Amino acid sequence: MTAGAAWIDVAERRSGGFFFGDSETAAAIAAANWTRSPLGLPQTWPKRLRVALEICLNSAFPIAIFWGNELCLLYNDAYHGLLADKHPRALGRPAREVWPEIWDVIGPMLQGALTDGLPTRSEDLQLHMMRNGRRDEGYFTFSYSPTPDDDGTIGGVFCPVVETTDRVIGERRLRTLRDLAALSRAEDEGEACRLAASVLAVNGYDLPFSAIYRFDETRGEAELMATTGVKPGGRVAPHRIPLGDPDPIRGDIWGLAEVARLTPGRVAIRTIDARFGEPPCGPWPAAPDEAVLFPIVLLGQDRAVAALIVAVNPFKRLDAAYAYFLDRVAAKIASAMTDARAYAAERERAEEIRVRELALRRTEAELREAQRLGRIGSWRWSGRHDDRGGGSPYLARIFGLDPNAPPPSFAEQKGLLYAPADWQRLDAATRETLRTGEGFELDLPAHRADGAAIHVTIRSEAVRDERGAIVGLRSTVQDITERKQAQERVELLLREVTHRAKNLLTVVRAVARQTARRDSPMAFAQHFDQRIAALGASHDLLVQNEWRGVELHALTRSQLAHFRDLFGSRIRMEGPTTVVKPAASQAIGMALHELATNAGKYGALSNDVGVVRIAFGVTDKGDAPHFEMDWRESGGPPVVAPKRHGFGHMVILQMAKHALGGHVTLDYAPTGVVWKVSAPLDNVIEPAQGED
Amino acid sequence: MNANEPIRILVVEDEPAIAADLCFVVEEVGYEIGGTASSVDEALKLIEDEDIDGVILDANLRGVCSSCVADALRAKKLPFFVLSGYLQRQLPEQLSGAPFLAKPYDQEELTSRILALAK
């Protein structure tokens, strides 16, 4: 410090005062009128203060010295930035006068250093000093170091300080931009706005409040999507704003109609005046007084889809850095909304594809079920003999093929699915279709892989390419086996019914002719009617039993219906339940009818006391079992054998013998007519089950 | 065939009333009944054993087709005609090839068919 020692001496020598160097502040100190300062004239300042001031003034680092009980301020050139317009007025003034606006913070710290002698250290301490006519958000890293007076007590506080405002704010803004960029992709634009807002809400210092509105051109409205620092739906951020509406409260309070027309890079600035009521302050002790409005223009578009309203920090000038930061915020929101819209569009496309695929699968399933229900398989092939083509699953079912194996080629189907002759017909039809384009329909017998016979209907048409050339065949194969079988059953039944009807007509005709041969016209009418009625009655029984035969008790009762009152008394039936065959039932029935007619006219039933015994059963006569039946009359008038045999006799004797293939006798014994039948069992009795 | 001897006709029909009518008509035209049969076995036995000049053959005997009777008749070169409620074309070949009389028949037609058996 030889140089320092020198200037003290020289100064004192030269001017009778002190010389503090060549700096601007030194000049100001020299020029200042110290008579009104609590520090008094520099010549009177303690030696220690002068030494400290020497260090301060020679430093390029901002340093202040607070001296004396009133903490009067001395500083160097580098310190001017902190003071702004307070320099040079602040020189030598008590600190409390210089910084009344932050005295609540720094006052106690300075007093503490002064009285307790303990140094302080503050990093990035936020202090809102008045600078250039406004309170200014500032951050400072500094230390208050107690400095001794000449007498050894603490005379003042030595304070090196650095302003970190730009770094702190820069980092804060960078964090906001980084967080915006790191947002996860939103599902839609609304979510993009809400996610962005969640980031903006963290940075209330730069964005005391904000709001994002989406333009709804068709309704001429802006719709609130998200806010930070302000309640949605209030005066500052109404849910809906009618664009261009001049109403001072309910109208377009932010002038969003203009923002909607702004091109990217342009902004609108609004004063937050009384129309907004009491706007929120965010973390600041005072409300913002202006706001910047950005158009949000999505990538690839030229019109704003939304607007971002940002209140400006009242403690910070809207300088280039601040404006750039806000512009980046708006750009990030635009890109988040662009991404969300692209994502939504992509999702919509994916959903569309999914829906289409679902519909396709449903259609496929329907087709499969319809093919199963209709027993229809389909086949598409080129028409070449060696081509396997593509078959539907049901095609394999019809032919009993492995559904997972390719279908046999057309050539292989010969002999496998179709008999060679049928295959030839199919081949000829397909060739014709390939040649002319005319489709065909063929009913063919076919075979399943297991050999079972089936019947199919094949319908084919030509498949053409986009130029109309025939490139193959499309065929359906329908399994009509069941229908075919049913058809055949019906045909068989019809044939049988026809046959039986004609047979019966022939019987009727024979009865008529035979009756007519011997009877007078009067008697014919009566006898013919009775005989046909008897035929009808046994036919009824046959039908009731579905042509499976007739029970003999029932048959006898039906043929002797005229004498039903005599059953159990004068007509006695003995025999087990016996079902006789259809043909036998007709012969026995007719014979019983004729026997009863005769008995009523001349025999046991022609008086009041005669009796008819009917007995039937099975006997073992020699080697084979025989059916035997007796009709035995007694108690009637004496029997006289007729001179002439009529149709009745023929029926009773010949027809029965003929139909039953056995032995039939008719004995005109004087005591009563006896009719005896003996026939092989098989000719008469229906087997226990089944039909002959 | 001796002109003095009566023509003998075998009636093969399982329906008794019809058989009776057929027999009656056979006798009416002046021929004799050479036998009646109501089953295939009976018919075959009578063809073998009896002296017969012609046959009336029902196509269906108790549910059995009488085509084998037709075969036997052809083998013995015996004239016959087929009687049936079926259509002629529904019958098997052995029967559909023979003269045919549809049931229900007409008296005159039956008569001429019976007469034709002796030619």
Contacts between the chains, C-beta under 8 A, distances in Angstrom:
chain1	res1	chain2	res2	distance
A	495	B	86	6.8
A	495	B	90	6.3
A	498	B	85	6.8
A	498	B	86	7.6
A	499	B	60	7.1
A	499	B	84	7.6
A	499	B	85	4.1
A	499	B	86	5.4
A	500	B	85	7.1
A	501	B	85	7.4
A	502	B	85	3.3
A	502	B	102	7.5
A	502	B	103	4.6
A	502	B	104	6.0
A	503	B	15	6.1
A	503	B	18	7.6
A	503	B	85	4.7
A	503	B	103	6.1
A	505	B	103	7.1
A	505	B	104	4.1
A	506	B	15	7.1
A	506	B	18	5.2
A	506	B	85	7.2
A	506	B	103	4.3
A	506	B	104	4.2
A	506	B	105	6.9
A	507	B	15	6.0
A	507	B	17	4.5
A	507	B	18	6.0
A	508	B	104	7.8
A	509	B	21	7.4
A	509	B	104	5.0
A	509	B	105	7.9
A	510	B	17	4.4
A	510	B	18	5.1
A	510	B	20	6.5
A	510	B	21	3.4
A	511	B	17	5.7
A	513	B	21	5.9
A	513	B	24	7.7
A	513	B	107	7.4
A	514	B	17	7.5
A	514	B	20	6.4
A	514	B	21	6.1
A	514	B	24	6.8
A	517	B	24	7.4
A	583	B	14	6.1
A	583	B	15	7.4
A	583	B	62	6.2
A	586	B	15	7.9
A	586	B	16	7.4
A	587	B	16	4.9
A	590	B	16	7.5
A	590	B	17	7.2
A	650	B	20	5.3
A	651	B	16	7.4
A	651	B	17	7.5
A	651	B	20	7.5
A	654	B	16	7.3
A	654	B	20	5.9
A	654	B	23	7.9
A	655	B	16	3.3
A	655	B	17	6.3
A	655	B	19	7.4
A	655	B	20	5.7
A	656	B	16	7.2
A	658	B	16	4.7
A	658	B	19	5.5
A	658	B	20	7.6
A	658	B	36	5.8
A	658	B	38	5.6
A	659	B	14	7.4
A	659	B	15	7.9
A	659	B	16	4.3
A	659	B	38	6.4
A	661	B	38	6.1
A	661	B	39	6.7
A	661	B	42	7.0
A	691	B	63	8.0
A	692	B	62	6.6
A	692	B	63	5.1
